[in-house]
Each structure stands twice: as structure tokens, then as C-alpha cells.
Amino acid sequence: MAKSTIKTAARVADTVRPTVAGAKERPGWHLLRTVAGRITTPLLPDDYLKLANPLWSARELRGRVLEVRRETVDSATLVIKPGWGFSFDYQAGQYIGIGLLVDGRWRWRSYSLTSVPVDRQSGSRGARTITITVKAMPEGFLSTHLVGGVEPGTIVRLAAPQGNFVLPDPAPAKILFLTAGSGITPVMSMLRTLVRRDQLGDVTHLHSAPTAADVLFAGELAELADAHEDYRLTVRATRTEGRVDLARLDEIVPDWRERQTWACGPEAMLEGADRTWKAAGIPERLHLERFAAVRTSAHGSGGTVEFARAGKTATVDGATSLMDAGEAAGIQMPFGCRMGICQSCVVGLLDGHVRDLRTGVEHEPGSRVQTCVSAASGDCTLDV
């Protein structure tokens, strides 16, 4: 009896109408849509408005790809015009989720914004477009498609900007940027924002890439270094020069301990930076951005996972994600970024317990769980 009650509650949650995007920012428009919704029931105003303009949606954030600009042989910048409800006063360094319809399925991934946010305090409207810069990864289905297969005019879904890897305003007096590969993307938004605000002061920037041809924004970075005496850029080609040795940081940046540092790049580099700053007793001066979920060693105990709607079961260990377990059993699991960011994989937990592989937190029946970063903690039943 209890199991049946839990199952009903979880399924009802799937039918709850989503929060209207932009309702708080534009209450007048929201009121008009509410009235229109009562008139057009059972359809929603969006069902009519999207016929006129696919960007007019209150149920979800949308955008139109205006341009795809090649940056390197395996990367490109997408210029996107967001639709109704998008807030342009995000913070430099934040990321967005982007969903693209491929082969009949919405594929989601999260990318750092490389554009400059609108400063409402200045009264400037700024550009009504955003940019993301994507590097095609061998294992990245969506990144490869975004770099090489997206035509201008394509409609995408967007998730609101988020993230804590941001610059304060005003910026610190002394800054160190430590980046590698595509880790330069959030920092590029920061640099462009500092220039826009006329705050590009004492900045040291260490960037690494396999070769000179792999450096994203190479021309723009060089121009910044030429135009701003206090912006000191060092680019390292790791295939010939090797990676930056943080043990020799005193030689490269003698005053690094005095600087607020933002670091983004491969996990090994970030772990090294974390150890170095902690050893120096100044961990609060280091700000890290990781592009992948870091999993804890506190795995669940594993068990038998029942996929209620599919009518299938799978027995797994405590380190295998519920998404991997379902796909191995031949179930079409909802998914997006596969990193625990975009929330596309969330399903109801009908019975049993599962554990978050990143934090070790255990979820109880009746909750909704991210299958890409959760594992069975004993026998459990999912509403999928």
C-alpha cells in the first residue's frame, strides 16, 4: 500500500506545470499570458505564439543560432539570440545549459558563456545575444555536432545562467588567471567584461594548450596584451614545453600569493593548484571551475534496480550510475549533460534508496534523483 502511494506521488510530480520563465522579471507580460491561458485552455498561449515566432515561449527558455564562427580546427563560437525570459545580467564566468534536437531527441550539455553580460546599473542595454565557445571532444556527441553540424537559424533550448566561478565588481587589484585548453572560455568572458568596465588592471594570465594552433581566442588575447601594459600573457605549448610546473610558480609569477586566482582546466591541473594554494595557507584566494562532476569514494552498496515503466531490472554495484545501469539493460533513459548539471535525467525514486556519487548523500523514496550521478544503495525502484 505504501509503495503504491509513493508511486502515485512521484508520477504526479512529473506532470506539474513548470515555472514560467521570466515571470518575475516581466510581471505585465506574465499577467497577459495568464489571461490568454484561461481563454485558450486546454492549449497554452505558447502553442499559438510559437507559430509566429519559436522564441516566444513562457514554458521554456529558447534561442536561435545566428552564427557559427570557427575558432580552431576543432572548436567554434556559437552566437545565439535568446528568446523571451532570458536574463542578460548574468555574471562573467557563469555557464548555461543548451539543448539541441538531434535524431528526434533533445541532447543537453553545459557550456561557459564567453560573451559580456549587460550591466543594468549603467543603463546600457548591450548586445541581445550571447556566445558560447565549444571544443569538439572525441567522446562528446553534442560538442561535435555543435562545432560541425549546426546551421544558422537552428532553435535550441536554454537553461538559465548559473555558477559561482565569477568575478566580483569591482575586480580585485591583482589577478592571476590559470587556464588550459577550453578552460579559457569562462575567463574569456571575464577578460572581455573587465575591458568593457575599464577594469583590466594588474592581471597575469598563464594559459596552456597542446600547440599554438590550439589556443582559443589567440588573436584577441594577443591584442589585449599589446593594448594593455598591465595584462601579462604567457602561452605555453605543452607538446613541446610540457605542462606548467606549479612547484616553480615562484619563478613564473613571484607575487602569486598576493593575487586572487581563477583557475579552469583539466582536473589534474586543478588538483595541483588546490594542493599548492592550501600548502601556502591561502586557499581562499583560489577559485576553481571544474567541467566534470567529481565523484566521491563513498559509493552505495549496490543492489537490484527495478525500472517500473520499462518492466526491467538490473543488478549493479555501488559505483555504477543508474543511467548506465538502465542503458545497459536496453532502456531509453532520459539524459543530457551526463555530468549532474542540466537536470535532464531526473526521475522519481519510487522505492528504496540511492546515493549521490558526488556527495555521498542518500535519497529516500518519493524524491527525484539525477540518474547520471546516482547509484543504487540497496534495492530500489525508479519511475522510468
Steps between C-alpha positions, in 0.01 A plus 500: 500500500777742594688419179194579290456835675860597439474404135197721448669797665811466287301485178292801591824697539579429135180675391542821698503799263848654495569843640450765235834636380535872558178538700665695782699727271199591280181478707294692241571248226438216745154641588407520131613144445303380801181658364570362154561159651151493649349593164697245298472205741569209451774645281749756631578839345838356400326252272381796290791741550762253386330488162586869460842489666658185654688717752174618663469241774417538867534130575868473416797713402580482131755650268583522131851435370597806295857411409761228543855638494793262476767570765742210447486184294287329768318789671244765413313790654120495478320835499152446644202735525304397812123526503251632753595463866879490470682728743806669350635623834682172569848509651820459302622143551159335525378221272173410332336176397423456132270238353510400133252274319703223335344192343171569674649536851599808699866477594623728780840629602629796701747756363660814639374829365775688318295815443475813715197538729278808495568745780156620614649757736660683210169514316660339195294241318805342341487223243188283507701194404720258690794288393637163603822352369501124456793265452409172327600208720556147361250356748267800486206434271339841550821703494595347164155578363505859626840567346440335166130444446293797614354731237415865566129526579495185714276529808656381825376469856683690772541463875544819703858615573645366823829433676718652772820533298458875459685829540391754760423855392722695542773252415790429738808717462723202409378196307651174378321294234621139471337328202556208265324381186130586491531612863565844359134545402359635830811713545449647152165636618678646803769666289248650260293624792803660666577682176137615467507635858847652454626283789769298321778588741778288647424161344738209443368222276663158459338295224591157368399318182648206309629723217477865396231403247285362785483828694144628512464876441872523419468818294280680753727405790803633315319825427407537867863451601613761248235754598521460880844524656385352832350190336789252483425190292715187492393221262658157540494232227492184709602256224840665471540682833312272737236599753536786745689382807317661793796417723690768303222758523727734699722531192211557258280730713703616804204676662240225440420478872378860493260444210142380485520203265243348267597159359320289242627202302570126528433335834869419560589868470222603737596239757859622485389860547281402791793329675736790426270771635413295809867438571557875480220555752289712263231267361245783518687683221451214254178467298454179302265401218461133416334385176432147626329360805747388768381179655553410860641166612193447718305274265173331577483129565345413165193282455222415259352796315142463374398724210126508565363631171739295285430184700871413523753451779878520526739392775786748539783592732513820703723686253283460189267790429129432467514642147773257396309214660183588311672543165686171545159336553377644169288778651480840331599712800446879497835675491672826423843610619579171684689716753237576762441855378206531262233299691376331180544151647292553816241227574288402798632257761202277581656265751835432665799732530763641265821688571639808329843400367634855541400573857408165653155635596235228508156565350179345634183373326282778357795720403621576148854400415758573233568161344832601342665566839307262728549132580294235674533480877323168535202390292300788350225580250508785250205658317638443153 
